[in-house]
């Protein structure tokens, strides 16, 4: 089992430093934001900021791909984004459908190219 999971110390650091603090903030957000109106100006602003951050991350990954993604041709990365965006629009604005379609397009295209 250690071969699959790796070093248990690393997993403990990941759990203590990554998962638990994030979970505390999520629970606090659920508790505090339970009664907030979804149409309020604050939530509209928060949604706009989150969308802008996501767009910035996607642009950075497209223009300066990290790690193994740098080996994928640029045209395939851009085509995968276009396919994901099309799936997002066709599926009545489902982010999940757009992400899955874009990822499958890129993985399939990279496999096809060899």
ZIQUI-V119779 format. One record per pair of residues at least 12 apart in sequence whose C-alpha atoms are under 10 Angstrom apart, sorted by the first residue. I is the first residue (numbers start at 1). J is the second residue. Records with the same first field share a line. If there is no record, write none. Layout:
I->J  J
This chain:
58->81
59->78
61->77
62->74  75  77  78  81
63->77  78
65->77
69->106
71->110
72->106  107  109  110  113
73->106  109  110  113
76->105  106  107  109  110  113
77->102  103  105  106  107  109  110
78->102  106
79->102  105  106  109
80->98  99  101  102  103  104  105  106  107  108  109
81->98  99  101  102  103  105  106
82->98  101  102  105
83->98  99  100  101  102  103  104  105  106
84->96  97  98  99  100  101  102  103  104  105  106
85->97  98  99  101  102
86->98  101  102
87->99  100  101  102
88->100  101  102
